[in-house]
Amino acid sequence: MLSRPRSTTARSTIAGTARGFVSLLLAAAVAISGSVSAFAQNVPIVRDAEIEALVRDYARPIFKAAGLANDGIDIVLVNDPSFNAFVTGRRMFINTGALMTAETPNEIIGVMAHEAGHIAGGHQQKLRDQLERAKTMAIIATLLGAGAIVAGATTNSRGLAGAGMGVAAGGGEMAQRSVLAYQRTEETTADRSAITYLNATGQSGMGMLKTFSRFQSALSLSGTQVDPYRISHPMPQERIANLETLVKQSPYVNKLDPPALQQRHDMMRIKIAVYMQGQAAASRLMRKNPGSLASRYGDAQIAYLYGNLNAALAKTAALIKEQPKNPYFQELRGDILMKANKPKDAADAYAKAVSLDPAKSGLLPVSLGQALMAIGTPESLKKAAAQISNGLGRDKENAAGYRYLAQAYGELGEIPAADLATAEGHFYSGDYRNAKIFAMRAQQKMKRGEPGWLRAQDIINYAPSGKTK
């Protein structure tokens, strides 16, 4: 089930590049405007098995067409209401606001195809190289300006000193425009790559055009006068003009998303609305298609979060009757039963969700483990540790999962394992100091050379990029 947002530090070499550059060029350090904070600050991550499975289904054919199928690209959901997506390394970040706003799967698939174009084109490494060149330009201009200022001072020439200041300022401006011009070129390249991938997978590019039209409308409504040479993306009107011919030439221009995929998309949008924006936002979406499966799903979720648990169970039972093989209806049932303090029944529901899940999410076994822990018997605690370990084996960066695993081991009296799980939780949360402390505690009670001892040593030896241990 959709988790409350958690913060995690996005580790990236681009981050170091951006932070080390002059402030005028900081915004040019990433491929999508507004995503600098993903590197410079913590990113609020949202986890949900259903939504993650859906966006992976969206991405799979696109990644294959882009030659990225075997490159282990992770898709990360960001709790942010704005329509945005960006990439760093082998990770693609998508805002919940983009998922909420997009009315069709094709709109999001177009965005993902564009981001895949950045990854396949190696744009991040090329951008780093461009930043270094621009940095050199700015430094040279600054040195020339400083030289002119010194010469003006020694000759008592105010004009020469003023010219030196102008050279320094102009050099920074020229460097900035150089990087931004480069970025606009890469954005255009990624747009064209996206159309190639969409055609290769038999999908329409109309979703991309709709997205760019939305950006154009927002810019027009803002009344902002934008200097086209001081932005990192082509102007929306320019992008639309460049792409419209290519999209309309495609034999798939009028192809619609499959009804089953559209239904999953509608269910995702309502789920995000319920959990992230509240009843009013969800109700607005539900009124657009009253009586649909997505609307009834949203109604059951609203009852679970804000209403009567018995009503929520009844509504969820009706959903399960309609789609008995849907793992996420069973997951919702488990969530409701946990809230009703019925952990044994909840464990049964989560177990069904795990068995039905075609995506083999690591999140569902962790939920099952939490229910087994709540039962509280020695046998259920052993099963809980096994289930949570199984989930973490599929999803090793689930920091919250390690905290539950540590609790299960602690209640079983397996203190070294509990300390190591705690260390893992701190490690994947980016708290390396406490990760090392608990790893050392775990090692003291383990045999040297055993797997747990070696993993603890890895944590102790870990040094974040650019730092010493």
Helices and strands as residue ranges (DSSP letters): E 6-9, H 13-19, G 23-29, H 37-40, E 42-46, H 49-65, E 74-78, E 85-88, E 91-95, H 96-101, H 105-120, H 123-154, H 158-200, H 206-222, G 228-230, H 236-249, H 259-272, I 273-277, H 279-288, H 293-306, H 309-322, H 327-339, H 343-356, H 363-375, H 378-394, H 399-412, H 415-428, H 432-444, H 451-461
